[in-house]
Structures are given as structure tokens and as C-alpha cells.
Amino acid sequence: MTDPRPTVTLGVEAPRSSAGGIVAFLVLTFAVTWSCYITAAVQSGHSSSIADPGSGLRALILLGTITPSLIALALTGRAEGAAGIRILLGRILRWQVSARHYIFAVGYMAAVKLTVAVAHRLVAGAWPRFWEEPWYLMAAVIVVSTWVQAGEEVGWRGYALPRLAARWGLATASIVLGVIWAVWHLPLFYLHGADTYGQSFPAYLLQVVAISIAMAWLYWRTHGSLLLVMLMHASINNTKGIVPAVPRLPGNPLWPGASLTSWLGVAVLWAVAALTLVRMRQAGLTRPLPRNRI
């Protein structure tokens, strides 16, 4: 009987998944991004506005945001030349996947948020605050912003995840990458005007690790489609406000205090992540990938 599970094709050959490559990627990515984000956070504390074109904050934030992919392309070009860059970017055009994976990518966070709303009603006896953004506007923004997510996903899922998975297995790699990904955002918790300002970083860290696990699962199931994880990333960003997090009073972002909505979100995201990790284990993805399947 044919095994229905897809072959693991994460887009990097074993000889090219050296520790040096991933270390260089992380060091350079954090150095550039944090320089941009920290500078923006300091400037925002001096009455600069993100919305003010003259402040330059948006340019700094944009540069920091697309840095993972810029570094990934630079390192790939250095190690593998133009052919390697074409292969990496070609995964953005990998769209011929099952319709259920598109549904998962678009509906993941919306389903999580609606579950959180029901849980909040049961626990607190009242519905949480809902976002009033029209669904059609949300859908339009998702379509447009999907392509913007290439600035992160070519780096995180296209470059880093396969190399981490080659060493530790996909399940462990998804957790490690989730921690790295969350910490990479840390300076934004000090940026006045950002949606992370006034939020709890520990709660955010737990949420992002769970999301990283789900995105790694999707990347595996779609044979390394960057388009699908870009779509999922855009959908998460633009549907998380269905039930918005309740901001704390500005204070130490490292303090674990967070709203009931945030902690219910953590619980629901990890329920999905736990099921995903079980599927990875059943598929043998908790171990380093065999060299002939990378």
C-alpha cells in the first residue's frame, strides 16, 4: 500500500545545512533588524510618530522586517550562486497544493480567535470585544499583504527552517525557530505606536512558538511552498484582530501579566500545536531528516 504521507522536501541539501550557515544567518539578521528596531523604538520615545512620513520610522521598520529574506538571499547566493537563489525564490510560486491547505492557511487564526471568543464567554460570562473591520476589506488586505510576507518567510521558512530541521528534525526545529522568531520581534514591544506596545512578551512568545509549529506543518505538507506560509502569515496578521488583545498599561514587556483574552489565545494555539506535533511524530519528523530526503 502506498504511504499517503508526503515526502519531506524542505529545500536544502544536507551538505549545505552546516551550523555555520544558520549561525551566520541568525547573527546577521538580528544585528541588522535589531539595529533598525531599536533605533525606531528610541526615536518613538521622543514623540516621533510611526505615521509621520518625515520621521523615517516606517522605513527603519520596513528594512528590519525584510532583513531575514535579504540575508537569506545573500547567503544563498554566496554559497550556491544564482541557481540557488532561483530555487529558493521559486518556492514562492509553488501554488499547486490541496485546497484544504489554502483553507488552513487563511482560516487558522480566524478559527482560533472565534474559539477564544466562545471560551471567553464560558469563562468570564461575557463576550470579548470584537473587531468591526468589514470581512471584504480584511480579505483584500490579506491578498495584498501576502506578497509582503516574502520579506520574512524567504528567510524564516525558506532558509532557516530546512537547515534547523536537517539537524534536529522538523518538530524540534519548528519550536526552536518559533523562539528565535519571537525574540527577533522583542524591540517592537518598546516601540510607541506599534500594536505590540503595551503587550506581554511572555504571552506573545508562547503564541508565536505555537504558530511556528503550525506553519512548519503547513510548509511540510505543501512540499515547501513559501506561497502558502506567506498566505498564512498575512492571514494571521490580518485576522488576529477579530478578537483583539486587550493592551496592558505601558510597563515592562517582560512581565508575564496579560489579559484573559491573550491567555485563552495561548491555550487554543497550543491545543492546535500539540495535535500538529503528534502528526509530525507519527510521520517521523521528530528526528533529523535523512540526507536523501532533504
Summary of the structure (lengths in Angstrom):
residues: 294
radius of gyration: 19.1
end to end distance: 23.5
largest distance: 65.8
contacts: 961
relative contact order: 0.17
helix: 72%
strand: 0%
